Amino acid sequence: MRKSQLKFVDAHIHLSDPEYNQKVAYIIEEAKRCNVVALVSNSMNLETSARSIQLAKENAGFVYAAIGIHPWSVTNLTFDELQRTLNFISQHRTDNAMVVAVGEIGLDPQYAKRKEIKNLQIRVFQEMLQASEKLSLPVVVHSRWSAPKIMNILPSYNLKGVLFHWFSSPIELLPQIIERGYYVSEGPPTVFSSQTQDVVRHIPITNLLTETDGPVSYYGPFKDKLTTPAFVPQVVKAVAEIKGMVENDVAEQVLKNFVNFFGIKI
Ligand SMILES: [Zn+2]
């Protein structure tokens, strides 16, 4: 297979982020030119969840939506907003097949210095897990500084699937992640960060997805550039080098993982 026929996926980007607003059409066109065949627009709160769905509707078959409440959004969350977001998630699951996951959800102690915020983060995370269980949707998890705690919470729920996006916790946790059949996604740091490269080395290719987490910006060859799905081919190249595989096999397996995890037909 020629390189130009490789198919890439961005399993985690915040296309719903206001920073992308004016650039969405360009980003999608550029992604397609780079052989990216699908992306999942993650959400931070109710507003960006609605935006992710709108983008999925406007770009059916290419953009898919993950909706939910990010731990960073918990700080100012009211009870009313939590309820409205939960209603929104179940409403859009039943009449909209473009919603493929609950995300981005999780815990982040850096954004929960006060005890009541810490507790609220846990409560919201549990609500999101309950919703995904009820609606039979996989979850996309933010686990910075919190992966061990999250690993303890997850078994209480009967989840369709779990994706640890931008996994950056000690690799000692990986055997458990693999054993439970969870996935890990890694992005541009695969090219320049030895910590991420170490994760990629230790996670089987059958449990790995590629992402960008845009509009987060990066260092290395990505410095001062707008993060877009067009970065994914470089991530796949780096994965291939680390694992001693050919790029074609990496891209093919990652696409298979993407289809399996999100239940999308491509
Ligand atoms: Zn994210």
Residues whose N, C-alpha, C, O or C-beta is under 5 A from the ligand:
A	BS01	ZN	E104 D213
